[in-house]
Amino acid sequence: MEFALIGIIALVVIALGTIFFWIQRYKRCPADKVLVIYGKTRGNRSSHCVHGGAAFVWPVLQDFQWLDLTPIPIDISLTGALSKQNIRVNTPSTFTVGISTERGVMENAAERLLGLNMSAIREQASDIIFGQMRVVIATMDIEEVNANRDLLIEKITNGVEVELKKIGLKLINVNIKDITDESGYIDALGKEASARAINEAKVSVAERERDGEIGAAEAERERRVQVASAQATATEGENLAKITVAESDALRREKEAEAERLAVAAEKVKSAQAFQEAYAAETQAEKARADREQASQHANIVVPAEIEKMKIETLAEADAEKIRRLKKGEADGIQSLMEAEAKGTLAALQSKAEGFGQIVNSAGGADLAATLLVTEQLPQLVAEQVKAIANLKIDSVTVWDSGKGKDGKNDTANFVSGLVGALPPLHQVTKNAGIELPEFLGKLTENPAEAAKLLEQGKADPEPKKKE
């Protein structure tokens, strides 16, 4: 049991130590420092800089250091710097620099300043600032250096800051303490400026004294002018007062005349308005009388005429209704009569159709029935055919007959037979009607014996043979 307990305690201690170790490798960066992690970094960079955050530092593979962001003041006692005019200038200054937190510049500081103390960093910055100040002063005139401090500081800042970024620093502040030269040029400029100021002050005093005397003279003149003006104004005031009194009298008389005119005009206007109102009243009365007359005429003439018109319209509508009803009765009667006639015609046609059907059945076919019907009409057809020569009027016929005609016929017989032969053949007449007569009716030969024979056959067999 004791060995087991010791083993458990040992495992717990190892676990806690491991956890503590890994916690110690998680580094939190304070606001006044930059955490520089170097070793195996992402992107194979030389270092990884963190400001304002935290990062995990892998053991064995990585390590870390800190860069202090505390500002570093640097005193620059620049002496004998040549200006553009080759005049040596002394410009003692104080610069304040510090580690930059700008991305990209922090990496420069990690590469060039990591592990250096403040004195080493100050020394590098001082060398850069000395060189850039000499370059800037060499581009400026002594008057410009002395008079335009802002331009000098701006140029020094622009030149120094670019160079400081290369080693990871940034310029925080520039303070030019004094500007002197070895030749006394700046002192001479000061004396010249002082003398110019004194002279300007003396001129200003003289001008002020002159202005005072001129002011006194102008004040006296102004007084005298004001007195004369006041007297003239008083006289002018008296005259204006008199003019005002005269104008007031004239205005009063004008107002009185205007008031009189307005009174007369008002009387005339009132009189005209009275006449106008009287005429308007008479006009209104006449209009009322005309309206009354119009109403009376309307009641006496128009109303009876309208009543008569309505009476006529009512009677006309009654007559029209009577006529419509009579016409409707006649139309109904005609319709009933036509329907009765149509029914009678339909019955007759139906009866006739039934009769034709019986005839066709009895005759043994439609062809024989048509022949039978045509045969029934032969007397009428012959009668109609004879009418063609029935109306011929022959007063007299003279025939010279020799008595020697062909086949024992004389000329008189030939004349009569020729006249009869002029009639249309019965067979041709029925054929035009679309009916084919029996052969014994339609066949005419020149042999009388054969014709007689055909007639005898017809008499012997009056019923036509049925077609099988």
Long-range contacts (C-beta under 8 A, 24 or more apart in sequence): 21-59, 25-56, 25-57, 25-58, 25-59, 26-54, 26-55, 26-56, 26-57, 27-54, 27-55, 27-56, 27-57, 27-64, 28-53, 28-54, 29-53, 29-54, 29-55, 32-68, 32-69, 32-70, 33-66, 33-67, 33-68, 33-69, 34-66, 34-67, 34-69, 34-99, 34-101, 34-106, 34-109, 34-110, 35-64, 35-66, 36-64, 36-65, 36-66, 36-67, 36-110, 36-114, 37-62, 37-63, 37-64, 38-62, 38-63, 38-64, 38-65, 38-110, 38-114, 39-63, 45-107, 46-107, 46-110, 46-111, 47-107, 47-110, 47-111, 47-114, 49-106, 49-107, 49-109, 49-110, 51-101, 51-106, 65-114, 65-115, 67-99, 67-106, 67-109, 67-110, 67-113, 67-114, 68-99, 68-118, 69-98, 69-99, 69-101, 70-98, 70-118, 71-96, 71-97, 71-98, 71-172, 72-96, 72-97, 72-98, 72-118, 72-121, 72-122, 72-125, 74-122, 74-125, 74-126, 74-129, 76-126, 76-129, 76-130, 76-133, 78-130, 78-133, 78-134, 80-182, 81-133, 81-134, 81-137, 81-138, 82-134, 82-137, 82-138, 83-137, 83-138, 83-140, 83-141, 83-142, 83-145, 84-138, 84-139, 84-140, 84-141, 84-142, 85-141, 85-142, 87-142, 87-181, 87-183, 87-185, 88-181, 88-182, 88-183, 89-137, 89-142, 89-145, 89-179, 89-180, 89-181, 90-178, 90-179, 90-180, 90-181, 90-182, 91-133, 91-137, 91-145, 91-176, 91-177, 91-178, 91-179, 92-177, 92-178, 93-133, 93-174, 93-175, 93-176, 93-177, 94-173, 94-174, 94-175, 94-177, 95-125, 95-129, 95-160, 95-171, 95-173, 95-174, 95-175, 96-171, 96-172, 96-173, 96-174, 97-125, 97-164, 97-169, 97-170, 97-171, 97-172, 98-169, 98-170, 98-172, 99-168, 99-169, 99-170, 100-165, 100-168, 100-169, 100-170, 102-165, 102-170, 105-165, 105-168, 105-170, 106-168, 107-168, 108-165, 108-166, 108-167, 108-168, 109-167, 109-168, 109-169, 110-168, 111-168, 112-167, 112-168, 113-167, 113-168, 113-169, 121-169, 124-167, 125-164, 125-167, 125-169, 128-160, 128-163, 128-164, 128-167, 129-160, 131-163, 132-156, 132-159, 132-160, 132-163, 133-160, 135-159, 142-181, 142-185, 142-186, 142-189, 143-189, 145-179, 146-179, 146-186, 146-189, 149-176, 152-176, 363-466, 364-466, 364-467, 365-466, 365-467, 367-467, 368-464, 368-466, 368-467, 370-435, 371-435, 371-436, 371-437, 371-438, 371-464, 372-464, 374-430, 374-435, 374-437, 375-441, 378-426, 378-441, 381-426, 381-429, 381-430, 382-426, 385-423, 385-424, 385-426, 385-429, 386-423, 388-423, 388-424, 389-419, 389-422, 389-423, 438-464
